[in-house]
Amino acid sequence: MSKFIDKLIKAKKSEAIGDDDFVDIGQYEEILEKDVPAEMYVRVAQLTTQNELPELKKEVYDGNILMIDISHIKSDKSMSERAVRDLKQVAVDVHGDIAGVGENQIIVTPTGIRIDRTKIIGKY
């Protein structure tokens, strides 16, 4: 598993995701045209309160993929169930997809993007 995904899955409740959590992949970043906007982004988020849900839902409605750390709300069963229910509804609304990755991560995709739930490596 990549260092980035490993950090997301094993993140402690008190940790926030910052620039230091992304792995430098070398020269690739140098060839990217930073001024050219993308049609879609993979956004990394951390859900800590119900008040953050509208902004996260907006990201999916805008066509972005969200990778959400829900570890901060897992202790509140009511809040976590409501958040997952709301995110599922967004996936239905946009004909996207939603899946859990580990116990504390959720991926939500917009229209036309499906999440393959089979592992490519480590399958056997």
C-alpha positions, 0 to 999 in steps of 0.5 A: 500500500502506498505511504499516502494511503497507509497514512490516511488509513492509520491516521490518529484521531488528533492528526490533521492531513497537511502538506507533509502527509503527501509523498514527493514523487520527484520530477513529475510535479515539475512537468505539471502546468500549475496554472492549468485547471483540471476538470476534476480534482481528488480532494482529501477531507477530514470530517469533524462536525456535521457543519462540514457536510454541506461543503463536502457535498458541494465538492461532489456536486461540483464533480470532484472525488472526495477521500474523507477521513471520518475517524473524528466522528466515529465515536458519535454513532448518530453523527457518523450514520447521518453523515454516511447517509447524507454522503450516500444520498449525494452519490445517488443524486449525481449517479456516482459511487461511495465506498468505505476504505478501511474503518475510517475512510470513505471515498465519494465519486461524482457522475461517471466514476465507479469504485472497483471494490476488488484489490489489484494486488494482494488479491490471493 
